[in-house]
Each structure stands twice: as C-alpha cells, then as structure tokens.
Amino acid sequence: MRVLIVEDFEPMARAIGTGLRREGMAVDVARDGNEALERLAVTRYDVVVLDRDLPGVHGDDICRRLAAGQAQSRILMLTASGSVTDRVEGLDLGADDYLSKPFDFPELSARVRALGRRIAARTPPTLQYADITLASGSRVASRGGQRLDLSAKEFAVLEYLLASAGRIVPAEELLERVWDEAADPFTTAVKHTMYRLRAKIGDPPVIHTVRAGGYRIGES
C-alpha cells in the first residue's frame, strides 16, 4: 500500500511514517500543501493522511481537489479539533474518514488499512492461494497452518502478489507500490526480498519468475 502523509509538524510526520513503514507500507511525506499537490500529480497513492491546517495550500483545498478530480486515493483527515461540526465539514469536503489529534497510532494504522481496502477491487481481509493464507488485519501469513516469520517488506510483497490473483507483476510495479520514493530504481531490493521470501515460504514454490515480465503467484 502506498501512503502519502501530509503533515507540517515534523515530529508527528516522522512518527507516523516510521510506524506505517514498520507495518510494510510504502510512505512518502509532504510538509505543506504545495508539496502535497506536486506529489499527488505524479504518484498514485492508495491513502492520503491529510492534516487539515497546512501552510501553503490548505488541507480543505487539497481535499476538494482530490474529490473533484475523482481520484482513487482515500483521504484520512487529521485535525486538532474534535468537534462534531468540524468532522461533518471534513467529510462533506470529500474526506473518507476523520481522526482528531491526539490519537493512538494503532487506531490510525487500522483506519489507513480499512481505507485501503475500500478502493475498488481492493484486497479482502484474508488472501489465500493453495495452502498459503495471509490475514491483512492481524499481519499473519502462514503455510500449511504454520506461521511464516516474514519481515514487514516480505509480508507486503506476498500480500501484493496474492492480491494480484495470478497476474504478472513487473518488478517496477512492486518497487512503486511496496517501496517508497526513497527506493533506488536501480536497486536489487526487489530481487533480494523475493529471494528471502521464497526461502521462507519453502517448497513447492508458489512465486514464479516470468522472464522479461516479473513475478506471479501460481503456475509458471
């Protein structure tokens, strides 16, 4: 899942980003409204965590533009005000969810994941292929009833491949959707992560490499 955090308070932006990355999400950060619009113009985000009171372009204006443009990105609006009036205003602007500061990180993370699943044709809570089962909410993957000890990135790659339901997924697509802007496009991160993931999943292999194409779950 690719997430954009738009938050001008640097310690909060850093804390949210660190937390979501630990859960396997690809996270970019914008510190003001202008930077947010620049990023949104070139990258498709699943979820935008949007502070309402931003320097530059106000969060309300960003929300309106996303809604008017019929973007697929889901919006979780953050604000220091928790009044009913403010929540209603935020939702009327086009936000999909609303969270008042201060908040507990587990709640924010759960809401981000819920919003990601609401995008059309998004992944269901539980994914399965053969004897492999992955539960997105509990962050547990298993094979034959035995839990797989996966890193956050390995889990995210497996989740994306399972959600693709046998479709060939190019390495470039994995780099864009599972990693974030800090990833070097010339890196071997995808190849190395796939090597470790395959080793942990074990035999018989379920992730197949398609020559000059990418990777897919299912028959080669």
Number of C-alpha atoms within 10 A of each C-alpha: 23 22 26 25 22 25 26 18 12 12 10 12 19 13 12 20 19 13 16 21 20 13 15 21 23 25 25 21 23 20 18 20 25 15 15 23 16 11 16 17 9 8 13 16 22 23 26 28 24 27 26 22 17 20 13 12 15 15 24 20 14 21 25 16 15 20 18 11 9 10 13 16 22 26 25 25 24 26 19 14 14 14 10 9 9 15 20 12 12 23 16 12 18 21 24 19 18 20 21 16 11 11 11 10 13 11 11 19 16 12 17 22 19 17 20 23 19 16 14 8 8 13 18 12 13 17 19 16 15 9 11 18 21 22 15 19 13 9 15 15 23 17 17 10 10 11 14 19 14 18 15 15 21 21 23 23 23 22 24 20 20 23 19 15 15 17 14 17 18 15 18 13 11 17 20 17 21 24 24 19 13 9 14 11 13 7 10 13 15 18 11 10 16 19 12 13 21 17 11 14 20 11 8 7 13 18 20 16 17 13 7 8 12 16 21 23 22 17 9 12
